[in-house]
Amino acid sequence: MEAKLTLKLNSNSIQRAKEYVSKKKTSLSSIVENFFDSLTINNESEKFSYSPLVNELSGIIHLDENYDYKSDYASYLDKKYE
């Protein structure tokens, strides 16, 4: 059964979402429904799946195996708040 839902969102977010669904040839309703399903499905036999955007972005950055991100971030903060 389908039901209507009214959401109050930032107008910039709405505009970006409309542009996104237009490019992906889908609907806002479909995107929101899929998001809610991914949050609420609690079936151990189903694996959690990330959104297509997260899947596209994963693996873009390649860091050395010994990269110390905590030290790098601390150094960044030190410089920022000198």
mmCIF file of the N, C-alpha and C atoms, coordinates in Angstrom:
data_MODEL
# 
_entry.id   MODEL 
# 
loop_
_atom_site.group_PDB 
_atom_site.id 
_atom_site.type_symbol 
_atom_site.label_atom_id 
_atom_site.label_alt_id 
_atom_site.label_comp_id 
_atom_site.label_asym_id 
_atom_site.label_entity_id 
_atom_site.label_seq_id 
_atom_site.pdbx_PDB_ins_code 
_atom_site.Cartn_x 
_atom_site.Cartn_y 
_atom_site.Cartn_z 
_atom_site.occupancy 
_atom_site.B_iso_or_equiv 
_atom_site.pdbx_formal_charge 
_atom_site.auth_seq_id 
_atom_site.auth_comp_id 
_atom_site.auth_asym_id 
_atom_site.auth_atom_id 
_atom_site.pdbx_PDB_model_num 
ATOM 1   N N  . MET A 1 1  ? 0.844  -1.176  0.000   1.00 0.00 ? 1  MET A N  1 
ATOM 2   C CA . MET A 1 1  ? 0.000  0.000   0.000   1.00 0.00 ? 1  MET A CA 1 
ATOM 3   C C  . MET A 1 1  ? 0.892  1.242   0.000   1.00 0.00 ? 1  MET A C  1 
ATOM 4   N N  . GLU A 1 2  ? 0.603  2.154   -0.863  1.00 0.00 ? 2  GLU A N  1 
ATOM 5   C CA . GLU A 1 2  ? 1.361  3.396   -0.926  1.00 0.00 ? 2  GLU A CA 1 
ATOM 6   C C  . GLU A 1 2  ? 0.670  4.460   -0.090  1.00 0.00 ? 2  GLU A C  1 
ATOM 7   N N  . ALA A 1 3  ? 1.473  5.340   0.515   1.00 0.00 ? 3  ALA A N  1 
ATOM 8   C CA . ALA A 1 3  ? 0.947  6.444   1.317   1.00 0.00 ? 3  ALA A CA 1 
ATOM 9   C C  . ALA A 1 3  ? 1.772  7.679   1.005   1.00 0.00 ? 3  ALA A C  1 
ATOM 10  N N  . LYS A 1 4  ? 1.192  8.818   1.239   1.00 0.00 ? 4  LYS A N  1 
ATOM 11  C CA . LYS A 1 4  ? 1.854  10.088  0.984   1.00 0.00 ? 4  LYS A CA 1 
ATOM 12  C C  . LYS A 1 4  ? 2.641  10.514  2.221   1.00 0.00 ? 4  LYS A C  1 
ATOM 13  N N  . LEU A 1 5  ? 3.818  11.119  2.004   1.00 0.00 ? 5  LEU A N  1 
ATOM 14  C CA . LEU A 1 5  ? 4.669  11.612  3.080   1.00 0.00 ? 5  LEU A CA 1 
ATOM 15  C C  . LEU A 1 5  ? 5.124  13.012  2.719   1.00 0.00 ? 5  LEU A C  1 
ATOM 16  N N  . THR A 1 6  ? 4.998  13.938  3.650   1.00 0.00 ? 6  THR A N  1 
ATOM 17  C CA . THR A 1 6  ? 5.459  15.306  3.431   1.00 0.00 ? 6  THR A CA 1 
ATOM 18  C C  . THR A 1 6  ? 6.727  15.516  4.241   1.00 0.00 ? 6  THR A C  1 
ATOM 19  N N  . LEU A 1 7  ? 7.772  16.002  3.573   1.00 0.00 ? 7  LEU A N  1 
ATOM 20  C CA . LEU A 1 7  ? 9.049  16.272  4.231   1.00 0.00 ? 7  LEU A CA 1 
ATOM 21  C C  . LEU A 1 7  ? 9.365  17.756  4.136   1.00 0.00 ? 7  LEU A C  1 
ATOM 22  N N  . LYS A 1 8  ? 9.972  18.287  5.173   1.00 0.00 ? 8  LYS A N  1 
ATOM 23  C CA . LYS A 1 8  ? 10.413 19.674  5.168   1.00 0.00 ? 8  LYS A CA 1 
ATOM 24  C C  . LYS A 1 8  ? 11.940 19.650  5.113   1.00 0.00 ? 8  LYS A C  1 
ATOM 25  N N  . LEU A 1 9  ? 12.493 20.125  3.991   1.00 0.00 ? 9  LEU A N  1 
ATOM 26  C CA . LEU A 1 9  ? 13.935 20.074  3.764   1.00 0.00 ? 9  LEU A CA 1 
ATOM 27  C C  . LEU A 1 9  ? 14.453 21.420  3.294   1.00 0.00 ? 9  LEU A C  1 
ATOM 28  N N  . ASN A 1 10 ? 15.754 21.599  3.429   1.00 0.00 ? 10 ASN A N  1 
ATOM 29  C CA . ASN A 1 10 ? 16.431 22.779  2.934   1.00 0.00 ? 10 ASN A CA 1 
ATOM 30  C C  . ASN A 1 10 ? 16.245 22.857  1.417   1.00 0.00 ? 10 ASN A C  1 
ATOM 31  N N  . SER A 1 11 ? 15.924 24.029  0.896   1.00 0.00 ? 11 SER A N  1 
ATOM 32  C CA . SER A 1 11 ? 15.647 24.173  -0.537  1.00 0.00 ? 11 SER A CA 1 
ATOM 33  C C  . SER A 1 11 ? 16.856 23.817  -1.403  1.00 0.00 ? 11 SER A C  1 
ATOM 34  N N  . ASN A 1 12 ? 18.069 24.080  -0.906  1.00 0.00 ? 12 ASN A N  1 
ATOM 35  C CA . ASN A 1 12 ? 19.270 23.696  -1.661  1.00 0.00 ? 12 ASN A CA 1 
ATOM 36  C C  . ASN A 1 12 ? 19.381 22.180  -1.772  1.00 0.00 ? 12 ASN A C  1 
ATOM 37  N N  . SER A 1 13 ? 19.058 21.479  -0.710  1.00 0.00 ? 13 SER A N  1 
ATOM 38  C CA . SER A 1 13 ? 19.090 20.015  -0.727  1.00 0.00 ? 13 SER A CA 1 
ATOM 39  C C  . SER A 1 13 ? 18.075 19.476  -1.715  1.00 0.00 ? 13 SER A C  1 
ATOM 40  N N  . ILE A 1 14 ? 16.902 20.070  -1.733  1.00 0.00 ? 14 ILE A N  1 
ATOM 41  C CA . ILE A 1 14 ? 15.852 19.633  -2.653  1.00 0.00 ? 14 ILE A CA 1 
ATOM 42  C C  . ILE A 1 14 ? 16.303 19.834  -4.095  1.00 0.00 ? 14 ILE A C  1 
ATOM 43  N N  . GLN A 1 15 ? 16.887 20.985  -4.387  1.00 0.00 ? 15 GLN A N  1 
ATOM 44  C CA . GLN A 1 15 ? 17.339 21.272  -5.752  1.00 0.00 ? 15 GLN A CA 1 
ATOM 45  C C  . GLN A 1 15 ? 18.413 20.287  -6.184  1.00 0.00 ? 15 GLN A C  1 
ATOM 46  N N  . ARG A 1 16 ? 19.388 20.024  -5.303  1.00 0.00 ? 16 ARG A N  1 
ATOM 47  C CA . ARG A 1 16 ? 20.444 19.070  -5.643  1.00 0.00 ? 16 ARG A CA 1 
ATOM 48  C C  . ARG A 1 16 ? 19.867 17.675  -5.847  1.00 0.00 ? 16 ARG A C  1 
ATOM 49  N N  . ALA A 1 17 ? 18.903 17.292  -5.016  1.00 0.00 ? 17 ALA A N  1 
ATOM 50  C CA . ALA A 1 17 ? 18.277 15.978  -5.154  1.00 0.00 ? 17 ALA A CA 1 
ATOM 51  C C  . ALA A 1 17 ? 17.523 15.866  -6.475  1.00 0.00 ? 17 ALA A C  1 
ATOM 52  N N  . LYS A 1 18 ? 16.834 16.927  -6.864  1.00 0.00 ? 18 LYS A N  1 
ATOM 53  C CA . LYS A 1 18 ? 16.100 16.916  -8.137  1.00 0.00 ? 18 LYS A CA 1 
ATOM 54  C C  . LYS A 1 18 ? 17.065 16.785  -9.314  1.00 0.00 ? 18 LYS A C  1 
ATOM 55  N N  . GLU A 1 19 ? 18.190 17.473  -9.242  1.00 0.00 ? 19 GLU A N  1 
ATOM 56  C CA . GLU A 1 19 ? 19.182 17.358  -10.310 1.00 0.00 ? 19 GLU A CA 1 
ATOM 57  C C  . GLU A 1 19 ? 19.757 15.945  -10.368 1.00 0.00 ? 19 GLU A C  1 
ATOM 58  N N  . TYR A 1 20 ? 20.000 15.373  -9.196  1.00 0.00 ? 20 TYR A N  1 
ATOM 59  C CA . TYR A 1 20 ? 20.550 14.008  -9.113  1.00 0.00 ? 20 TYR A CA 1 
ATOM 60  C C  . TYR A 1 20 ? 19.594 12.996  -9.735  1.00 0.00 ? 20 TYR A C  1 
ATOM 61  N N  . VAL A 1 21 ? 18.319 13.028  -9.332  1.00 0.00 ? 21 VAL A N  1 
ATOM 62  C CA . VAL A 1 21 ? 17.369 12.032  -9.848  1.00 0.00 ? 21 VAL A CA 1 
ATOM 63  C C  . VAL A 1 21 ? 17.123 12.233  -11.338 1.00 0.00 ? 21 VAL A C  1 
ATOM 64  N N  . SER A 1 22 ? 17.218 13.463  -11.810 1.00 0.00 ? 22 SER A N  1 
ATOM 65  C CA . SER A 1 22 ? 17.055 13.726  -13.232 1.00 0.00 ? 22 SER A CA 1 
ATOM 66  C C  . SER A 1 22 ? 18.174 13.042  -14.024 1.00 0.00 ? 22 SER A C  1 
ATOM 67  N N  . LYS A 1 23 ? 19.394 13.163  -13.527 1.00 0.00 ? 23 LYS A N  1 
ATOM 68  C CA . LYS A 1 23 ? 20.538 12.526  -14.186 1.00 0.00 ? 23 LYS A CA 1 
ATOM 69  C C  . LYS A 1 23 ? 20.445 11.005  -14.121 1.00 0.00 ? 23 LYS A C  1 
ATOM 70  N N  . LYS A 1 24 ? 19.938 10.493  -13.011 1.00 0.00 ? 24 LYS A N  1 
ATOM 71  C CA . LYS A 1 24 ? 19.850 9.041   -12.812 1.00 0.00 ? 24 LYS A CA 1 
ATOM 72  C C  . LYS A 1 24 ? 18.575 8.445   -13.390 1.00 0.00 ? 24 LYS A C  1 
ATOM 73  N N  . LYS A 1 25 ? 17.709 9.301   -13.916 1.00 0.00 ? 25 LYS A N  1 
ATOM 74  C CA . LYS A 1 25 ? 16.431 8.878   -14.495 1.00 0.00 ? 25 LYS A CA 1 
ATOM 75  C C  . LYS A 1 25 ? 15.610 8.024   -13.520 1.00 0.00 ? 25 LYS A C  1 
ATOM 76  N N  . THR A 1 26 ? 15.422 8.578   -12.340 1.00 0.00 ? 26 THR A N  1 
ATOM 77  C CA . THR A 1 26 ? 14.609 7.939   -11.304 1.00 0.00 ? 26 THR A CA 1 
ATOM 78  C C  . THR A 1 26 ? 13.771 9.023   -10.639 1.00 0.00 ? 26 THR A C  1 
ATOM 79  N N  . SER A 1 27 ? 13.144 8.709   -9.510  1.00 0.00 ? 27 SER A N  1 
ATOM 80  C CA . SER A 1 27 ? 12.308 9.700   -8.825  1.00 0.00 ? 27 SER A CA 1 
ATOM 81  C C  . SER A 1 27 ? 12.807 9.918   -7.401  1.00 0.00 ? 27 SER A C  1 
ATOM 82  N N  . LEU A 1 28 ? 12.438 11.068  -6.850  1.00 0.00 ? 28 LEU A N  1 
ATOM 83  C CA . LEU A 1 28 ? 12.773 11.338  -5.448  1.00 0.00 ? 28 LEU A CA 1 
ATOM 84  C C  . LEU A 1 28 ? 12.109 10.318  -4.536  1.00 0.00 ? 28 LEU A C  1 
ATOM 85  N N  . SER A 1 29 ? 10.875 9.981   -4.837  1.00 0.00 ? 29 SER A N  1 
ATOM 86  C CA . SER A 1 29 ? 10.159 8.995   -4.021  1.00 0.00 ? 29 SER A CA 1 
ATOM 87  C C  . SER A 1 29 ? 10.909 7.673   -3.980  1.00 0.00 ? 29 SER A C  1 
ATOM 88  N N  . SER A 1 30 ? 11.411 7.243   -5.121  1.00 0.00 ? 30 SER A N  1 
ATOM 89  C CA . SER A 1 30 ? 12.149 5.993   -5.201  1.00 0.00 ? 30 SER A CA 1 
ATOM 90  C C  . SER A 1 30 ? 13.429 6.048   -4.377  1.00 0.00 ? 30 SER A C  1 
ATOM 91  N N  . ILE A 1 31 ? 14.141 7.158   -4.471  1.00 0.00 ? 31 ILE A N  1 
ATOM 92  C CA . ILE A 1 31 ? 15.383 7.329   -3.715  1.00 0.00 ? 31 ILE A CA 1 
ATOM 93  C C  . ILE A 1 31 ? 15.104 7.301   -2.210  1.00 0.00 ? 31 ILE A C  1 
ATOM 94  N N  . VAL A 1 32 ? 14.085 8.039   -1.773  1.00 0.00 ? 32 VAL A N  1 
ATOM 95  C CA . VAL A 1 32 ? 13.750 8.100   -0.350  1.00 0.00 ? 32 VAL A CA 1 
ATOM 96  C C  . VAL A 1 32 ? 13.289 6.721   0.144   1.00 0.00 ? 32 VAL A C  1 
ATOM 97  N N  . GLU A 1 33 ? 12.464 6.050   -0.646  1.00 0.00 ? 33 GLU A N  1 
ATOM 98  C CA . GLU A 1 33 ? 11.992 4.718   -0.256  1.00 0.00 ? 33 GLU A CA 1 
ATOM 99  C C  . GLU A 1 33 ? 13.155 3.740   -0.118  1.00 0.00 ? 33 GLU A C  1 
ATOM 100 N N  . ASN A 1 34 ? 14.078 3.756   -1.071  1.00 0.00 ? 34 ASN A N  1 
ATOM 101 C CA . ASN A 1 34 ? 15.252 2.876   -0.998  1.00 0.00 ? 34 ASN A CA 1 
ATOM 102 C C  . ASN A 1 34 ? 16.111 3.197   0.219   1.00 0.00 ? 34 ASN A C  1 
ATOM 103 N N  . PHE A 1 35 ? 16.245 4.484   0.522   1.00 0.00 ? 35 PHE A N  1 
ATOM 104 C CA . PHE A 1 35 ? 17.023 4.879   1.689   1.00 0.00 ? 35 PHE A CA 1 
ATOM 105 C C  . PHE A 1 35 ? 16.380 4.373   2.974   1.00 0.00 ? 35 PHE A C  1 
ATOM 106 N N  . PHE A 1 36 ? 15.074 4.577   3.107   1.00 0.00 ? 36 PHE A N  1 
ATOM 107 C CA . PHE A 1 36 ? 14.374 4.096   4.294   1.00 0.00 ? 36 PHE A CA 1 
ATOM 108 C C  . PHE A 1 36 ? 14.469 2.580   4.407   1.00 0.00 ? 36 PHE A C  1 
ATOM 109 N N  . ASP A 1 37 ? 14.332 1.889   3.294   1.00 0.00 ? 37 ASP A N  1 
ATOM 110 C CA . ASP A 1 37 ? 14.455 0.429   3.309   1.00 0.00 ? 37 ASP A CA 1 
ATOM 111 C C  . ASP A 1 37 ? 15.839 0.000   3.782   1.00 0.00 ? 37 ASP A C  1 
ATOM 112 N N  . SER A 1 38 ? 16.872 0.687   3.294   1.00 0.00 ? 38 SER A N  1 
ATOM 113 C CA . SER A 1 38 ? 18.235 0.317   3.690   1.00 0.00 ? 38 SER A CA 1 
ATOM 114 C C  . SER A 1 38 ? 18.473 0.565   5.183   1.00 0.00 ? 38 SER A C  1 
ATOM 115 N N  . LEU A 1 39 ? 17.771 1.530   5.751   1.00 0.00 ? 39 LEU A N  1 
ATOM 116 C CA . LEU A 1 39 ? 17.915 1.804   7.181   1.00 0.00 ? 39 LEU A CA 1 
ATOM 117 C C  . LEU A 1 39 ? 17.136 0.824   8.051   1.00 0.00 ? 39 LEU A C  1 
ATOM 118 N N  . THR A 1 40 ? 16.023 0.362   7.548   1.00 0.00 ? 40 THR A N  1 
ATOM 119 C CA . THR A 1 40 ? 15.106 -0.370  8.411   1.00 0.00 ? 40 THR A CA 1 
ATOM 120 C C  . THR A 1 40 ? 15.055 -1.873  8.195   1.00 0.00 ? 40 THR A C  1 
ATOM 121 N N  . ILE A 1 41 ? 15.563 -2.364  7.091   1.00 0.00 ? 41 ILE A N  1 
ATOM 122 C CA . ILE A 1 41 ? 15.550 -3.810  6.877   1.00 0.00 ? 41 ILE A CA 1 
ATOM 123 C C  . ILE A 1 41 ? 16.531 -4.438  7.846   1.00 0.00 ? 41 ILE A C  1 
ATOM 124 N N  . ASN A 1 42 ? 16.017 -5.319  8.677   1.00 0.00 ? 42 ASN A N  1 
ATOM 125 C CA . ASN A 1 42 ? 16.847 -5.948  9.701   1.00 0.00 ? 42 ASN A CA 1 
ATOM 126 C C  . ASN A 1 42 ? 16.829 -7.455  9.499   1.00 0.00 ? 42 ASN A C  1 
ATOM 127 N N  . ASN A 1 43 ? 17.247 -7.867  8.332   1.00 0.00 ? 43 ASN A N  1 
ATOM 128 C CA . ASN A 1 43 ? 17.262 -9.277  7.998   1.00 0.00 ? 43 ASN A CA 1 
ATOM 129 C C  . ASN A 1 43 ? 18.721 -9.694  7.855   1.00 0.00 ? 43 ASN A C  1 
ATOM 130 N N  . GLU A 1 44 ? 19.173 -10.608 8.719   1.00 0.00 ? 44 GLU A N  1 
ATOM 131 C CA . GLU A 1 44 ? 20.584 -10.985 8.725   1.00 0.00 ? 44 GLU A CA 1 
ATOM 132 C C  . GLU A 1 44 ? 21.014 -11.653 7.426   1.00 0.00 ? 44 GLU A C  1 
ATOM 133 N N  . SER A 1 45 ? 20.082 -12.239 6.706   1.00 0.00 ? 45 SER A N  1 
ATOM 134 C CA . SER A 1 45 ? 20.456 -12.900 5.461   1.00 0.00 ? 45 SER A CA 1 
ATOM 135 C C  . SER A 1 45 ? 20.742 -11.885 4.355   1.00 0.00 ? 45 SER A C  1 
ATOM 136 N N  . GLU A 1 46 ? 20.249 -10.666 4.510   1.00 0.00 ? 46 GLU A N  1 
ATOM 137 C CA . GLU A 1 46 ? 20.513 -9.623  3.520   1.00 0.00 ? 46 GLU A CA 1 
ATOM 138 C C  . GLU A 1 46 ? 21.699 -8.794  3.965   1.00 0.00 ? 46 GLU A C  1 
ATOM 139 N N  . LYS A 1 47 ? 22.603 -8.572  3.044   1.00 0.00 ? 47 LYS A N  1 
ATOM 140 C CA . LYS A 1 47 ? 23.764 -7.746  3.350   1.00 0.00 ? 47 LYS A CA 1 
ATOM 141 C C  . LYS A 1 47 ? 23.394 -6.287  3.163   1.00 0.00 ? 47 LYS A C  1 
ATOM 142 N N  . PHE A 1 48 ? 23.975 -5.438  3.993   1.00 0.00 ? 48 PHE A N  1 
ATOM 143 C CA . PHE A 1 48 ? 23.767 -3.996  3.857   1.00 0.00 ? 48 PHE A CA 1 
ATOM 144 C C  . PHE A 1 48 ? 24.425 -3.549  2.565   1.00 0.00 ? 48 PHE A C  1 
ATOM 145 N N  . SER A 1 49 ? 23.762 -2.714  1.800   1.00 0.00 ? 49 SER A N  1 
ATOM 146 C CA . SER A 1 49 ? 24.372 -2.185  0.587   1.00 0.00 ? 49 SER A CA 1 
ATOM 147 C C  . SER A 1 49 ? 24.404 -0.665  0.665   1.00 0.00 ? 49 SER A C  1 
ATOM 148 N N  . TYR A 1 50 ? 25.518 -0.129  0.242   1.00 0.00 ? 50 TYR A N  1 
ATOM 149 C CA . TYR A 1 50 ? 25.678 1.314   0.245   1.00 0.00 ? 50 TYR A CA 1 
ATOM 150 C C  . TYR A 1 50 ? 24.956 1.914   -0.954  1.00 0.00 ? 50 TYR A C  1 
ATOM 151 N N  . SER A 1 51 ? 24.719 3.212   -0.887  1.00 0.00 ? 51 SER A N  1 
ATOM 152 C CA . SER A 1 51 ? 24.076 3.897   -2.007  1.00 0.00 ? 51 SER A CA 1 
ATOM 153 C C  . SER A 1 51 ? 25.006 3.870   -3.214  1.00 0.00 ? 51 SER A C  1 
ATOM 154 N N  . PRO A 1 52 ? 24.462 4.033   -4.410  1.00 0.00 ? 52 PRO A N  1 
ATOM 155 C CA . PRO A 1 52 ? 25.310 4.058   -5.604  1.00 0.00 ? 52 PRO A CA 1 
ATOM 156 C C  . PRO A 1 52 ? 26.411 5.123   -5.541  1.00 0.00 ? 52 PRO A C  1 
ATOM 157 N N  . LEU A 1 53 ? 26.101 6.267   -4.931  1.00 0.00 ? 53 LEU A N  1 
ATOM 158 C CA . LEU A 1 53 ? 27.102 7.321   -4.814  1.00 0.00 ? 53 LEU A CA 1 
ATOM 159 C C  . LEU A 1 53 ? 28.276 6.859   -3.951  1.00 0.00 ? 53 LEU A C  1 
ATOM 160 N N  . VAL A 1 54 ? 27.995 6.229   -2.826  1.00 0.00 ? 54 VAL A N  1 
ATOM 161 C CA . VAL A 1 54 ? 29.068 5.738   -1.952  1.00 0.00 ? 54 VAL A CA 1 
ATOM 162 C C  . VAL A 1 54 ? 29.885 4.679   -2.686  1.00 0.00 ? 54 VAL A C  1 
ATOM 163 N N  . ASN A 1 55 ? 29.207 3.800   -3.411  1.00 0.00 ? 55 ASN A N  1 
ATOM 164 C CA . ASN A 1 55 ? 29.931 2.789   -4.183  1.00 0.00 ? 55 ASN A CA 1 
ATOM 165 C C  . ASN A 1 55 ? 30.830 3.423   -5.230  1.00 0.00 ? 55 ASN A C  1 
ATOM 166 N N  . GLU A 1 56 ? 30.368 4.494   -5.874  1.00 0.00 ? 56 GLU A N  1 
ATOM 167 C CA . GLU A 1 56 ? 31.191 5.191   -6.867  1.00 0.00 ? 56 GLU A CA 1 
ATOM 168 C C  . GLU A 1 56 ? 32.433 5.796   -6.224  1.00 0.00 ? 56 GLU A C  1 
ATOM 169 N N  . LEU A 1 57 ? 32.283 6.340   -5.009  1.00 0.00 ? 57 LEU A N  1 
ATOM 170 C CA . LEU A 1 57 ? 33.386 7.040   -4.359  1.00 0.00 ? 57 LEU A CA 1 
ATOM 171 C C  . LEU A 1 57 ? 34.379 6.100   -3.684  1.00 0.00 ? 57 LEU A C  1 
ATOM 172 N N  . SER A 1 58 ? 33.948 4.907   -3.333  1.00 0.00 ? 58 SER A N  1 
ATOM 173 C CA . SER A 1 58 ? 34.846 4.006   -2.610  1.00 0.00 ? 58 SER A CA 1 
ATOM 174 C C  . SER A 1 58 ? 36.009 3.601   -3.506  1.00 0.00 ? 58 SER A C  1 
ATOM 175 N N  . GLY A 1 59 ? 37.194 3.642   -2.928  1.00 0.00 ? 59 GLY A N  1 
ATOM 176 C CA . GLY A 1 59 ? 38.390 3.258   -3.654  1.00 0.00 ? 59 GLY A CA 1 
ATOM 177 C C  . GLY A 1 59 ? 39.039 4.375   -4.450  1.00 0.00 ? 59 GLY A C  1 
ATOM 178 N N  . ILE A 1 60 ? 38.502 5.582   -4.385  1.00 0.00 ? 60 ILE A N  1 
ATOM 179 C CA . ILE A 1 60 ? 39.078 6.686   -5.151  1.00 0.00 ? 60 ILE A CA 1 
ATOM 180 C C  . ILE A 1 60 ? 40.425 7.105   -4.573  1.00 0.00 ? 60 ILE A C  1 
ATOM 181 N N  . ILE A 1 61 ? 40.526 7.107   -3.252  1.00 0.00 ? 61 ILE A N  1 
ATOM 182 C CA . ILE A 1 61 ? 41.760 7.534   -2.594  1.00 0.00 ? 61 ILE A CA 1 
ATOM 183 C C  . ILE A 1 61 ? 42.562 6.301   -2.210  1.00 0.00 ? 61 ILE A C  1 
ATOM 184 N N  . HIS A 1 62 ? 43.817 6.281   -2.631  1.00 0.00 ? 62 HIS A N  1 
ATOM 185 C CA . HIS A 1 62 ? 44.710 5.174   -2.285  1.00 0.00 ? 62 HIS A CA 1 
ATOM 186 C C  . HIS A 1 62 ? 45.819 5.727   -1.397  1.00 0.00 ? 62 HIS A C  1 
ATOM 187 N N  . LEU A 1 63 ? 45.922 5.210   -0.181  1.00 0.00 ? 63 LEU A N  1 
ATOM 188 C CA . LEU A 1 63 ? 46.932 5.663   0.766   1.00 0.00 ? 63 LEU A CA 1 
ATOM 189 C C  . LEU A 1 63 ? 47.952 4.558   0.995   1.00 0.00 ? 63 LEU A C  1 
ATOM 190 N N  . ASP A 1 64 ? 49.175 4.963   1.361   1.00 0.00 ? 64 ASP A N  1 
ATOM 191 C CA . ASP A 1 64 ? 50.197 3.983   1.716   1.00 0.00 ? 64 ASP A CA 1 
ATOM 192 C C  . ASP A 1 64 ? 49.723 3.157   2.900   1.00 0.00 ? 64 ASP A C  1 
ATOM 193 N N  . GLU A 1 65 ? 50.196 1.947   2.974   1.00 0.00 ? 65 GLU A N  1 
ATOM 194 C CA . GLU A 1 65 ? 49.808 1.044   4.058   1.00 0.00 ? 65 GLU A CA 1 
ATOM 195 C C  . GLU A 1 65 ? 50.180 1.604   5.432   1.00 0.00 ? 65 GLU A C  1 
ATOM 196 N N  . ASN A 1 66 ? 51.266 2.351   5.514   1.00 0.00 ? 66 ASN A N  1 
ATOM 197 C CA . ASN A 1 66 ? 51.747 2.896   6.785   1.00 0.00 ? 66 ASN A CA 1 
ATOM 198 C C  . ASN A 1 66 ? 51.302 4.330   7.031   1.00 0.00 ? 66 ASN A C  1 
ATOM 199 N N  . TYR A 1 67 ? 50.366 4.840   6.246   1.00 0.00 ? 67 TYR A N  1 
ATOM 200 C CA . TYR A 1 67 ? 49.916 6.223   6.389   1.00 0.00 ? 67 TYR A CA 1 
ATOM 201 C C  . TYR A 1 67 ? 49.266 6.432   7.754   1.00 0.00 ? 67 TYR A C  1 
ATOM 202 N N  . ASP A 1 68 ? 49.745 7.418   8.487   1.00 0.00 ? 68 ASP A N  1 
ATOM 203 C CA . ASP A 1 68 ? 49.229 7.722   9.830   1.00 0.00 ? 68 ASP A CA 1 
ATOM 204 C C  . ASP A 1 68 ? 48.267 8.901   9.727   1.00 0.00 ? 68 ASP A C  1 
ATOM 205 N N  . TYR A 1 69 ? 47.000 8.607   9.479   1.00 0.00 ? 69 TYR A N  1 
ATOM 206 C CA . TYR A 1 69 ? 46.012 9.666   9.271   1.00 0.00 ? 69 TYR A CA 1 
ATOM 207 C C  . TYR A 1 69 ? 45.765 10.477  10.542  1.00 0.00 ? 69 TYR A C  1 
ATOM 208 N N  . LYS A 1 70 ? 45.903 9.864   11.708  1.00 0.00 ? 70 LYS A N  1 
ATOM 209 C CA . LYS A 1 70 ? 45.692 10.601  12.959  1.00 0.00 ? 70 LYS A CA 1 
ATOM 210 C C  . LYS A 1 70 ? 46.769 11.677  13.139  1.00 0.00 ? 70 LYS A C  1 
ATOM 211 N N  . SER A 1 71 ? 47.999 11.317  12.866  1.00 0.00 ? 71 SER A N  1 
ATOM 212 C CA . SER A 1 71 ? 49.095 12.279  12.983  1.00 0.00 ? 71 SER A CA 1 
ATOM 213 C C  . SER A 1 71 ? 48.944 13.391  11.951  1.00 0.00 ? 71 SER A C  1 
ATOM 214 N N  . ASP A 1 72 ? 48.575 13.023  10.737  1.00 0.00 ? 72 ASP A N  1 
ATOM 215 C CA . ASP A 1 72 ? 48.385 14.001  9.678   1.00 0.00 ? 72 ASP A CA 1 
ATOM 216 C C  . ASP A 1 72 ? 47.261 14.973  10.033  1.00 0.00 ? 72 ASP A C  1 
ATOM 217 N N  . TYR A 1 73 ? 46.167 14.452  10.575  1.00 0.00 ? 73 TYR A N  1 
ATOM 218 C CA . TYR A 1 73 ? 45.045 15.305  10.953  1.00 0.00 ? 73 TYR A CA 1 
ATOM 219 C C  . TYR A 1 73 ? 45.427 16.217  12.123  1.00 0.00 ? 73 TYR A C  1 
ATOM 220 N N  . ALA A 1 74 ? 46.171 15.678  13.091  1.00 0.00 ? 74 ALA A N  1 
ATOM 221 C CA . ALA A 1 74 ? 46.623 16.487  14.222  1.00 0.00 ? 74 ALA A CA 1 
ATOM 222 C C  . ALA A 1 74 ? 47.520 17.621  13.732  1.00 0.00 ? 74 ALA A C  1 
ATOM 223 N N  . SER A 1 75 ? 48.379 17.323  12.782  1.00 0.00 ? 75 SER A N  1 
ATOM 224 C CA . SER A 1 75 ? 49.252 18.345  12.214  1.00 0.00 ? 75 SER A CA 1 
ATOM 225 C C  . SER A 1 75 ? 48.435 19.424  11.507  1.00 0.00 ? 75 SER A C  1 
ATOM 226 N N  . TYR A 1 76 ? 47.420 19.003  10.765  1.00 0.00 ? 76 TYR A N  1 
ATOM 227 C CA . TYR A 1 76 ? 46.529 19.945  10.089  1.00 0.00 ? 76 TYR A CA 1 
ATOM 228 C C  . TYR A 1 76 ? 45.852 20.871  11.100  1.00 0.00 ? 76 TYR A C  1 
ATOM 229 N N  . LEU A 1 77 ? 45.355 20.301  12.199  1.00 0.00 ? 77 LEU A N  1 
ATOM 230 C CA . LEU A 1 77 ? 44.663 21.101  13.220  1.00 0.00 ? 77 LEU A CA 1 
ATOM 231 C C  . LEU A 1 77 ? 45.636 22.061  13.903  1.00 0.00 ? 77 LEU A C  1 
ATOM 232 N N  . ASP A 1 78 ? 46.866 21.603  14.157  1.00 0.00 ? 78 ASP A N  1 
ATOM 233 C CA . ASP A 1 78 ? 47.875 22.489  14.752  1.00 0.00 ? 78 ASP A CA 1 
ATOM 234 C C  . ASP A 1 78 ? 48.105 23.727  13.888  1.00 0.00 ? 78 ASP A C  1 
ATOM 235 N N  . LYS A 1 79 ? 48.243 23.508  12.576  1.00 0.00 ? 79 LYS A N  1 
ATOM 236 C CA . LYS A 1 79 ? 48.468 24.622  11.658  1.00 0.00 ? 79 LYS A CA 1 
ATOM 237 C C  . LYS A 1 79 ? 47.231 25.528  11.582  1.00 0.00 ? 79 LYS A C  1 
ATOM 238 N N  . LYS A 1 80 ? 46.080 24.919  11.574  1.00 0.00 ? 80 LYS A N  1 
ATOM 239 C CA . LYS A 1 80 ? 44.840 25.682  11.449  1.00 0.00 ? 80 LYS A CA 1 
ATOM 240 C C  . LYS A 1 80 ? 44.624 26.615  12.631  1.00 0.00 ? 80 LYS A C  1 
ATOM 241 N N  . TYR A 1 81 ? 44.966 26.149  13.845  1.00 0.00 ? 81 TYR A N  1 
ATOM 242 C CA . TYR A 1 81 ? 44.680 26.940  15.051  1.00 0.00 ? 81 TYR A CA 1 
ATOM 243 C C  . TYR A 1 81 ? 45.915 27.559  15.673  1.00 0.00 ? 81 TYR A C  1 
ATOM 244 N N  . GLU A 1 82 ? 46.936 27.839  14.859  1.00 0.00 ? 82 GLU A N  1 
ATOM 245 C CA . GLU A 1 82 ? 48.149 28.499  15.375  1.00 0.00 ? 82 GLU A CA 1 
ATOM 246 C C  . GLU A 1 82 ? 47.838 29.891  15.853  1.00 0.00 ? 82 GLU A C  1 
# 
